[in-house]
Amino acid sequence: MPQVWLSIGSNIDRERNICGAVRSLREAFGKLVLSSVYESKAVGFAGDPFYNMVIGLGTDLPVRSLNSCFRDIEKKHGRVRGGEKFASRTLDIDLLLYGDEVVNGEGIEIPRNEITQYAFVLRPLAEVAGGMRHPVDGRAYQELWAVFDSSQQQLWRVNLNLEPAAAG
């Protein structure tokens, strides 16, 4: 079963949407690996700050089915597609990695370029999968983070309770 890594972000009702996305992903896939949640300024447009994190899960679903599942979760949380690429959003779920696969075509890019472009993707990925290697670059994610110039992309760790509620 491939290890899948995805990035989630929100800058509209951030806490509710991030927590809701984690709940939805847990319901769909079971056990998750969760990074810390980070706050960052909007990149590419003037907008409210984002909450971002990286989530790992194991699944045998093919990439297209996974992306469809992620779009359904986004829609459930009020995401409307078709707007500008860099804009405020209730929820954004991007498939970063699918095992060691490299796919580029038909609207699918794995590994996502965002891994090495944005601190809000690389830092949480290095936190939860630091020893894993980028399938194209070959370096471990903690190595990539160690040399990443984050001076223009500040991040702040946010404390959100993302653990499932105890059965009572």
QUIRA-V343008 format. One record per helix or strand. SS is the DSSP state (H for helix, E for strand). FROM is the first residue (numbers start at 1). TO is the last residue. Records with the same first field share a line. If there is no record, write none. Layout:
BEGIN
SS = FROM-TO / FROM-TO
END
This chain:
BEGIN
E = 2-10 / 33-34 / 37-40 / 50-59 / 92-98 / 103-105 / 108-110 / 133-133 / 140-140 / 155-158
H = 14-29 / 63-76 / 114-117 / 119-129 / 141-146
END
